[in-house]
């Protein structure tokens, strides 16, 4: 690809002002001559339905692909440098039964080779560190000693948005309705929106869970859809001192949140697209509470507090992000489909796309394995550790 240097006066329209779109806007706006040529179209400045605001906002290096580990390591630097993100580095703890031991050991070897500070702990070591944890069915635990934990997703989003805005990026309040293409070349000619017909030279699809639906208006096959995930809060007499973010073999996850806990897990019913943004009604009572009490006996007497739901922008092809240009639409870049890990990878993807726009290549991290063209080539980059 040729560099879109600042001398070309390229105009960029980012569709979606959540963490991914704002991370790109912030990174690109720091490059000389670009800020005044960037616009971000965001339908709701309150982000009431945005995954960036509704996420459980965690970061980990326990992935199954080197690039996702590297993106988390870059995101970690951003979080550590941003006080409003309030990063809590208490680690992830993946628990494995004998059936899952070999896979966890293989993942641990990969993660350590990429510089991740991950320890494998035997059941006796798990009990010594977290005596409230039931370990009778476990073979080992994989714990992120540093560089993993959780943060304030709203704080991260507002920090990125503020950086872009202060640099001169224009945030437009409106909704993209349809993409329009040029017959023959397939290039975008503009975007039908609630503000009218918007035009630029380069467009970036960063609409999260709604990216696939918008792409379809131009006949583009982007396999990204909205998958509801529910989060439940609870209080308990068991304080679970030093609790990390625990991933149970049952699919349950839980972690502290202030003076209480939050938890979630795979849906109880069919995992259909575009379900209402309301917590799944029976998931907590029928599946999560029993699993919590089994793993932490002190949680049996917990008291539920609040609950909410958000969308994963699920890439059904391989559960990995779609990043960069589409061969079938040369002036459209994708930044979507991260299947639950977009918030923690937003800074790295934003930096990479900013480099590509200015230099015509990736520089800090090679994001080319996430090219959306892998779909047409049928070469998936499968991420095994999707929570």
C-alpha positions in Angstrom: 0.0 0.0 0.0 1.1 3.6 -0.6 1.5 5.9 2.3 -1.3 8.4 2.7 1.1 11.2 3.6 0.0 14.5 5.1 0.8 16.2 1.8 -2.2 14.5 0.2 -4.6 16.2 2.6 -6.4 12.9 3.0 -9.7 13.2 4.9 -10.6 10.4 7.3 -14.1 9.6 8.6 -14.2 7.2 11.5 -17.6 5.5 11.9 -17.9 4.9 15.6 -16.5 6.9 18.5 -16.1 4.2 21.1 -12.7 3.1 22.4 -11.5 1.7 19.1 -12.5 4.7 17.0 -11.3 7.1 19.6 -8.0 5.3 20.0 -7.4 5.7 16.2 -8.4 9.3 16.3 -6.1 10.0 19.3 -3.1 8.3 17.7 -3.5 9.8 14.2 -4.2 13.3 15.6 -0.7 13.3 17.2 0.9 13.1 13.8 1.7 16.5 12.2 -1.0 17.8 9.9 -3.6 15.1 10.5 -5.8 16.3 13.3 -7.9 18.8 11.4 -8.6 16.1 8.7 -10.2 13.6 11.1 -13.9 13.3 11.8 -15.6 10.8 14.1 -19.2 10.0 13.7 -20.8 8.8 16.9 -24.5 8.4 17.3 -24.6 8.7 21.1 -22.1 10.8 23.1 -23.5 9.3 26.3 -22.4 5.9 25.1 -25.4 4.3 26.8 -25.4 1.2 24.6 -21.7 1.2 23.7 -19.7 -1.9 24.5 -16.9 0.4 25.6 -19.0 1.7 28.5 -20.8 -1.6 29.3 -17.7 -3.8 29.3 -16.3 -5.5 32.4 -13.1 -3.8 31.3 -10.3 -6.2 31.9 -6.8 -6.9 30.4 -4.9 -10.1 30.1 -1.9 -11.6 28.3 -3.3 -15.1 28.5 -4.2 -15.4 24.9 -3.5 -18.2 22.4 -1.9 -16.1 19.6 1.3 -14.0 19.8 -0.2 -11.0 18.2 -3.0 -10.8 20.8 -0.5 -11.1 23.6 1.6 -8.2 22.0 -1.6 -6.1 21.7 -2.3 -6.6 25.4 1.2 -5.6 26.3 0.9 -2.4 24.3 -2.5 -1.7 25.9 -1.0 -2.3 29.3 1.5 0.6 28.7 -1.4 2.9 27.8 -3.4 1.9 30.9 -0.4 2.3 33.2 0.1 5.8 31.8 -3.5 6.9 32.2 -4.5 7.6 35.8 -8.2 7.9 35.0 -8.2 4.2 33.8 -7.6 3.1 37.4 -5.8 -0.1 36.5 -5.9 -2.9 39.1 -3.1 -5.4 38.4 -4.4 -8.4 40.3 -4.1 -10.9 37.5 -6.2 -13.4 35.7 -6.5 -16.9 37.2 -7.4 -19.6 34.7 -8.4 -22.8 36.5 -8.0 -26.2 34.8 -9.2 -29.7 35.6 -7.1 -32.7 34.5 -8.9 -32.7 31.2 -7.7 -29.1 30.5 -4.2 -29.5 31.9 -2.3 -30.2 28.7 -3.9 -27.3 26.8 -3.2 -24.9 29.7 0.4 -26.0 29.8 0.8 -25.5 26.1 -0.7 -22.0 26.3 1.6 -21.2 29.2 4.6 -22.1 27.2 3.5 -19.8 24.4 2.7 -16.9 26.7 6.0 -17.1 28.6 7.8 -17.2 25.2 6.2 -13.8 24.4 7.3 -12.3 27.7 4.1 -12.6 29.7 4.6 -13.0 33.5 2.4 -16.1 33.9 2.8 -18.7 36.7 1.5 -22.2 36.7 0.3 -23.2 40.2 -0.4 -26.6 41.7 -3.6 -27.1 43.8 -1.6 -26.9 47.0 -0.1 -23.5 45.8 -3.6 -22.3 44.9 -4.9 -23.1 48.4 -1.9 -21.4 50.0 -2.4 -18.2 48.1 -6.2 -18.2 48.1 -7.5 -20.3 51.0 -11.1 -19.5 50.1 -10.8 -21.3 46.8 -12.1 -24.9 46.4 -9.5 -26.9 44.5 -10.5 -30.6 44.8 -11.3 -31.0 41.1 -8.4 -28.9 39.8 -5.1 -29.9 38.2 -3.5 -26.5 38.1 -4.1 -22.7 37.8 -2.5 -20.2 35.4 -2.1 -16.9 37.1 -0.9 -13.6 35.6 1.5 -12.3 38.3 1.7 -8.9 36.6 0.4 -7.1 33.6 -3.2 -8.4 34.0 -6.2 -7.2 35.8 -9.1 -4.8 35.3 -9.7 -1.1 34.8 -12.2 1.7 34.4 -13.4 1.3 30.8 -15.2 4.6 30.9 -12.1 6.4 32.1 -10.0 4.9 29.3 -12.7 5.9 26.7 -12.9 9.4 28.0 -9.1 9.8 28.1 -8.8 8.7 24.4 -11.7 10.9 23.4 -10.3 13.9 25.2 -6.9 13.5 23.7 -8.4 13.4 20.2 -10.8 16.3 20.8 -8.0 18.5 22.3 -5.8 17.8 19.2 -8.6 19.2 16.9 -10.5 16.1 15.9 -14.2 16.7 15.1 -16.7 14.6 16.8 -20.1 14.6 15.0 -23.2 13.4 16.7 -25.1 11.3 14.2 -25.7 7.8 13.0 -24.4 6.1 9.9 -27.3 4.6 8.1 -25.8 3.2 4.8 -22.5 3.0 3.0 -22.5 4.0 -0.7 -20.1 2.6 -3.2 -18.9 3.4 -6.7 -19.9 0.9 -9.4 -16.9 -0.9 -10.8 -14.1 0.0 -8.2 -16.2 -0.8 -5.1 -14.7 2.2 -3.4 -16.9 4.1 -0.9 -18.3 7.4 -2.2 -19.9 8.4 1.1 -22.0 7.6 4.0 -25.7 8.2 4.4 -26.3 9.4 7.9 -28.8 11.2 10.1 -26.6 14.3 9.4 -26.9 13.9 5.7 -24.5 12.5 3.1 -20.9 12.5 4.6 -17.8 12.2 2.4 -14.1 11.6 3.0 -11.2 10.0 1.3 -10.8 7.1 3.7 -13.4 5.6 6.0 -12.9 3.4 9.1 -15.5 1.0 10.2 -15.3 0.9 14.0 -19.0 0.5 14.9 -18.4 -2.4 17.2 -21.3 -4.9 17.3 -23.1 -3.0 14.5 -20.2 -3.1 12.0 -21.5 -6.1 10.1 -24.9 -4.7 9.7 -23.6 -1.4 8.3 -21.1 -3.1 6.0 -24.0 -5.1 4.5 -25.6 -1.9 3.2 -22.8 -1.8 0.7 -22.9 -5.5 -0.1 -19.8 -6.2 2.0 -19.6 -9.4 4.0 -18.2 -8.6 7.4 -19.1 -11.4 9.8 -19.5 -9.3 12.9 -22.7 -9.4 15.0 -24.0 -8.3 18.4 -23.9 -11.1 21.0 -25.4 -10.2 24.4 -23.3 -10.9 27.5 -24.7 -10.4 31.0 -22.9 -9.2 34.1 -24.2 -9.7 37.6 -23.1 -8.0 40.8 -23.2 -9.5 44.3 -22.1 -9.0 47.8 -20.9 -11.8 50.1 -19.7 -12.3 53.7 -16.8 -14.0 52.1 -14.3 -11.2 51.2 -12.1 -13.5 49.1 -8.9 -11.6 50.0 -6.6 -11.0 47.1 -9.1 -12.2 44.6 -7.9 -12.1 41.0 -10.1 -12.3 37.9 -11.0 -16.0 38.1 -11.9 -18.1 35.0 -13.6 -21.3 36.1 -13.7 -24.5 33.9 -17.5 -24.2 34.0 -17.3 -21.0 32.0 -18.0 -18.8 35.0 -15.8 -15.7 35.6 -15.8 -13.4 38.6 -13.7 -10.6 40.1 -13.9 -7.9 42.8 -15.6 -4.6 41.9 -15.2 -2.0 44.7 -16.7 -3.5 47.8 -18.6 -6.2 46.0 -18.0 -8.7 43.1 -19.2 -9.0 39.5 -19.5 -12.2 37.5 -20.7 -13.6 34.2 -20.5 -16.6 31.9 -21.8 -18.1 28.6 -25.5 -17.6 27.9 -27.9 -20.2 29.2 -30.2 -19.9 26.2 -29.5 -19.7 22.5 -26.7 -17.3 21.6 -28.7 -15.4 19.1 -27.8 -12.0 17.5 -29.1 -8.7 18.6 -30.9 -9.9 21.8 -32.3 -7.1 23.9 -29.7 -5.3 26.1 -31.2 -6.7 29.3 -29.6 -9.3 31.6 -30.5 -12.9 30.8 -33.2 -13.5 33.4 -32.3 -17.1 34.6 -28.6 -17.3 34.0 -27.5 -16.1 37.4 -29.9 -18.2 39.4 -29.6 -21.4 37.4 -26.0 -21.5 36.4 -23.7 -18.8 37.8 -24.7 -18.9 41.5 -24.3 -22.7 41.8 -20.9 -22.5 40.1 -19.8 -19.6 42.4 -20.8 -21.6 45.5 -19.0 -24.7 44.2 -15.7 -22.8 43.5 -15.9 -20.5 46.6 -18.1 -22.1 49.3 -18.3 -18.8 51.1 -20.2 -17.4 48.1 -23.2 -19.7 48.8 -24.7 -17.0 51.0 -24.1 -14.1 48.6 -26.7 -11.4 47.9 -27.3 -10.3 44.3 -27.1 -6.5 43.7 -27.3 -5.1 40.2 -27.1 -6.5 36.7 -26.6 -5.2 33.2 -25.8 -6.5 29.7 -23.6 -5.4 26.9 -22.7 -6.6 23.4 -19.7 -8.6 22.2 -18.8 -7.6 18.6 -18.4 -11.2 17.7 -16.5 -12.2 14.6 -18.0 -15.6 13.8 -15.1 -16.5 11.4 -12.4 -16.9 14.0 -13.1 -14.8 17.1 -10.3 -12.3 16.3 -10.3 -8.7 15.2 -10.6 -7.5 11.6 -8.1 -4.8 11.0 -7.1 -2.9 7.8 -8.2 -2.5 4.2 -10.6 -4.7 2.3 -9.5 -5.7 -1.2 -13.2 -5.3 -2.3 -13.5 -1.8 -1.0 -10.1 -0.1 -1.2 -10.8 3.1 0.8 -12.5 1.3 3.8 -10.5 0.2 6.8 -11.9 -2.2 9.3 -11.4 -2.0 13.1 -14.0 -4.4 14.5 -14.9 -7.9 15.4 -12.6 -8.3 18.5 -15.1 -10.7 20.2 -14.7 -9.4 23.7 -11.1 -8.1 23.8 -11.5 -4.9 21.8 -11.3 -2.5 24.7 -7.9 -3.9 25.9 -6.5 -3.9 22.4 -7.9 -0.5 21.2 -4.7 1.4 21.9 -2.5 -1.0 19.9 -4.9 -1.2 16.9 -5.4 2.6 16.9 -1.6 3.1 16.8 -1.2 0.5 14.0 -3.9 2.0 11.8 -2.5 5.5 12.4 0.9 4.2 11.1 -0.7 2.6 8.1 -2.5 5.7 7.2 0.6 7.9 7.3 3.3 5.4 6.3 1.5 2.8 4.3 2.7 0.1 6.7 2.6 -1.1 10.3 5.5 -0.1 12.4 5.1 -0.7 16.1 3.1 -4.0 15.8 2.5 -6.0 12.6 -1.2 -6.2 12.5 -1.3 -7.8 9.0 -2.4 -11.3 10.4 -5.7 -9.6 11.4 -6.3 -8.5 7.8 -10.0 -8.8 6.9 -8.9 -10.4 3.6 -8.2 -13.6 5.5 -11.9 -14.3 5.3 -12.0 -14.5 1.5 -8.8 -16.5 1.6 -10.3 -18.8 4.3 -7.2 -18.5 6.5 -8.5 -18.1 10.0 -6.4 -16.9 12.9 -8.3 -18.6 15.7 -8.2 -17.2 19.2 -8.9 -20.0 21.6 -9.1 -18.0 24.8 -12.4 -16.1 24.3 -14.3 -15.6 27.5 
